[in-house]
Amino acid sequence: MIASLTPARAAKCLTLLKEHVEEMSPALSETFLDLGGVKKVRVEGYHPAAGKASLRQLGFCATGPSVACDATIRFWMVEHIKNFHKSVLGLDFDLEEGDNYLLLARRNEEGKLEIFAEIEYLGGAIKVWDGDEYYFGAERMDQESLLRSGHLFVKCLYRILETPSTAMAHSACIGLDGTGVLICARGGKGKSTLAVSSMLRGFEYVSDDYTMLEKDGDNLLASPIYSIITLSPTIYNLLYDELTPARFVADNAKKDKYVFDISAWKDSVRTRYPVKACLFPEIRPDLDPGVFPCSLIEKGRAITNLVHSTQMQMIDQGNSLNSKKMIGMLQGLDFYRIQLCPDIFKNVETLRDFIKKLNTN
């Protein structure tokens, strides 16, 4: 359900929310995040488990205390989430039967409808973004429950990274000898398997699922956000021995993947890593692995899919400014299809050969 509010009513909702959270002061924990050296974020935790929960998912960008931060995320445990829009925000309408979420929207200065809050009932989470203040309320604070609404704070961090030169992309990133490749695909296409199995075989690692991108002159740089990965049970069993240092966190929301904390591989992780190409995997059980250049039409389709996939994940559809920015970031890259076979380490060696060729060009 989407509720369109007047600017005055939206402002009142935000004031009531802020007062609700401030009643819990002082914060019990503070976690500081460094997003690629571009943005610094303070996470204020108002529950005993908040600090540990933040570090478990965001360990690769966690940093020491900082006096000056660009944004603050207030992280608390919310009770009676089904009634929150009435009891706290003062909204008097009823939900429709079967509603799994409530989106709150307001008109911006250009008169366009702009979503500023999401209450996700199945995931048990409230997410609000407004300027440099962000709010994340969780119905339960255990790791499995937190993952039901996706990566922690992901919609907030996406908007914090909305700058002229930075963005978050729904992609993985790995590389060799300072040459990185983005791996972009929707779920189930082999993106995570290729990224993680490559890391296990000595590749430099940036990210799985969500990547921070930064345009620096003619260079595109990638930085990590999350220290968790997701793998299907089948791939987990194949990689069991090599994944031993990883710590199981929880099942994901759909119960079809396992989530792991890979902090043990922090020495393999790279920040502000140069990206030279973009790969779109396709699984072909009947063929050997290979990498093939995309035509101009295929490249255009691939960029469109990546932008659309990212914006769908972030409830940011129709944001033409963000679309144009991401297209501008990506259009200078060469795009390739990587054909994957059932032998995951044969795929890794194909990728290794491909990046070596990129390094010699």
N, C-alpha and C positions, 0 to 999 in steps of 0.2 A: 504494500500500500504506500502511495506517495501522498503526503499532505503538503499542499502549497500554502505557505504562511505569508502574511504581509511583512514588510521589513520591521515594523514596530513589534509585531507578535514574535517574530524570530528573535529579535534583540531581547525581548522579555524572557524567552525560553533560555537563552544563553546566560542571562543574569541569574535566573533561578538555578540553573545547573551549577554555575560557579559558586553560588551561595551554599548549595547542597554539599559540594565537595569541600569547601572551606570550613564547614562545620566539623570536619574530621581532623583538622589541623591539630598538631603539626604533623608533617610527613614522617613516616617511620624509616624511610630509606631514600637515598638519592643515587641514581645511576646515570652516568654521563656517557654519551655516544658521540663519536667523531665520525661524521659521514664523509669519508674521502678527503678530509682536511678542508672541506668547503663549508659544512654546517656542523654546529655543535648543539646537542640537544640534552636537556636535563629531564630525566624521568623521576617524578616524585611519586613514591609508593605509599599508599595509605592503608596497606594491609601487610601483616608480617611476612607473607610469601612473595610480595611484589618484587623486591630487589632480586631475589634468587631467580624468579621467573623471567625477569628481564635479561639477566646474564646468561641464562641457559639458551636463549634463542639469539641473543645479539652480542655474543662474546667476541666476535671478530671486529666489531667497531666500538666495543666498550673501552673507555679511557679513564684517566684520572680526573679529579674534580676540576671544574672550570668556573671562574667567576662570571665570565661573559658567555651566555648561550644565546643562540638564535631562536630557540623555541623551547617550550616546556610541555611535556606530556604528563597529565595527572592520571594516575593509575590506581583505581580503587575497586572494592568489591561491592556490587550493587545487589540489593534485595528487591524481590517482587518486581522483576523486570517487565512482566506483562502489564503492570499497572503504572510503570514509571512515567509514561507520557502524561498521565493524569495527576498522579500524586506529587511529582516533582516539577514537571514542566508546565503544569496548569492547563493542559489541552483537554478539551471536554468531549472529544468525539470517541466513538467506540471502534474497535478494530473489526474488520470484516472476518467472517468465519474462514479459517484456513490460512490467514495471513502469517507468513513466516518472518516478515520483517516490516519495519516502518521507516520510510525515508522522509526526512523533513527538508523542505526546500523553501527558498526565498528568491525574490527578484533582485538581481544585481543592478549596478548603475546603468547597464545597457538594456535593462528590461528583460534579460534572459533568466530562465529558471535555473537556480544554482542549488544543488544539494549540499547541505552543511552538516547533516547528522544521519546516522543509521542505527536503528535498534534492531538487532538480529536475534530473533527469539530462539531459533533452533541452535544457533551458535552460543547463545547466552551472553551477548556482548553489546555494549553501547559505545559508539565511536562518534566523536564530534570534533570538527575542525573549524577554527575561526581565527584568522590572522596568525599570530605566533603562539596561540594557546590551543592546546589539544587535550581531549579527554578520552579515556578508555576505561569503561566500567565492565567488569567481568562478573557474571552470575556465580561462577565457581573459580577457584584459584589453582586447582591442580592442573598439571601440564596437559593432560589429555583434553580436558574441558576447554582450556585456552586455545588449543589447536583447532577446535571445532569451527571457529570463526576465521581460520587462516593464520598466517604468520602474524606474530604479535606486533601490533601498532602499524601494520603494513599500509593501511589507507592514510594514516597520519603521516608516516614517513614519506609516502608518495607526494603528498602535498607540501611537506617541508622542502622537498627537493625540486619543487616547481620554481626554478630560477631560469634566467635566460640561457645559462650555460650548463645546467644539470637536469637530470631526469632519472626516474626509475623505470627499468624495462623488465618485462616478464621474460627472463632469459637466464641461461647459465653462461659462465665464462671461464675458460681455462687457456693455457698456453705453454710455450716452451721458449727458453732463452730470450724472454722479453717480447715475444710475439704472441698476442692473444687472439682468440676467436670467440665470438658470441655464438652460442647454440640456442636457437630460438624455435620453439614448437609448443603446441598445446599439450596438455597432459596425455600420457600414454604413447608418445611418439619416440621415446628413448633419450630425451634430453638429459635427465638426471643420471641415467645409467651410464651414458657416455662421459659426462663430466666427472662423476665419482670414480668410475673405473680408470679413467685417465689419471686422476689424482693419485690413485693407488699405484700406478705404474710410473710415477716420477714427474708428472706434469706439474707446472705451477698452477695454483688454484685461486680463483677469485670468488666464484659464487655458483649457487644452484637455485634456480627458480626466480630470484629477484636480484638484479644488478644495478648498482648506481653508475650512471654514465655521465661523463663530464667532457664537454667540448673545450679544448685548450688550443686555440689557433687552428692549425690543420689536423691536430691529433685528437683522437677519441680515446678517452681513458676510462677504465672500468675499476670499480672498487667494491669490496664486499659489504654486505649489510648483516646477513644472518649467518650464524654458526651451526645451523641445522641443515640436514639433507632429508629427502624423502625417497624411499625405494620400495618397489613392490616386493612382496614376500619371496617371489621366485628369484629375483635378482639378489635379494639379501642372502638367500641360501647359497647362491653361487659364489658370493663374495665373503661368506661367513668368516673364513680364517683370516683374510686380509683386513676385515673390518673390526677385528677384535678390540682395538683401542677405543672404538666408538661406543658411546653410551646410548642405549635405547631410551627414548623419551616417551613416546606414546604412539598409538595408532592415529592416523589422520581422520579428518571429519567423515569421510566416506567409508572408512574401515577397509580400504583396499591398498593402503600403503603403510609402511613403518616410518617413523620419524626418529632420526638419530642426532645426537650432539657430537660434532666432529672437532671439538676444541683441541683434541690431541694432535691434529694436523696443522696447528697454527703456524708452524715454521714453513709450511708449503704455501701459505696464503699471501697474496700480493695485493697491494693497494695502488691506485692510480696506474693501472697496468695498461700498456698500449694495445689497442684493438686494431687488427689489420684486415679482418674478414668476418663475414657472418655466414653461419652454416645452418641449413634447415634439414634435420634428419628425416629419413623415411625408412621404415622397416621393410626389408624385402627378403623373406626367408628363403626364396628360391635363387638368390643371386649373391655373388661375392661382393664384399664391401668396395666402395669406390667414392671418389669425390668428383663432381661435375659442375662446371660453371653454369650459372643461371643466365638465361637470355634476359634482355631488357624487360620483356613482359613478365617473366618469372620473378625478376628482381622487384618490380613494382608490386606484384601480387604478394611477395614475401614481406616487403616493408609494410604494406597495408595490413597483412595478417598480424604482424608483430605489434603495430600500433593499436589495432582493434583489440587484440588479446589483452594487452596491458590495460587499456581503458575499460574494458569489460570487467576485469578483475577489480579495478579501483572505483567503479561507479563514476566514471568520468567521460562517458560517451558524449560525443558532440562537442567536446572542447577543442575547437579548431586551432586555437593558439598552441596548445600542447601537441596536437597532431602535427602541425607544421614544424614545430621545434624538433620533434623526434625524427621526422622525415629528413630534416636538414642535417641532423646528427649522423644519420645512417646512410644517406645517399652517396657519400664519398667512398663507402666500403665496397669491396667486391663481394658478391653473394654466390654461394655454392650450395648444391644439394649433396648431402652425404648419405650414401646408401648403406644401411646397416644390415648385417646378417646375424644369425643366432649366436655366433661366437663373439662374445663381447670384447675379448682381448685382441681378436683379429681386427675388430673395428678400431680399437685403440691404436694398433700399429699402423693402420691405414691413415688415421688422423695424424700420427706422429710424422709419417712420411710427407703428408700434405703440408704441415707447418714447417718442416725443414725446407721444403721447396719455396714456401713463402719467404723464409729467411734469406734465401739465396737470390731472390728477385729484387 
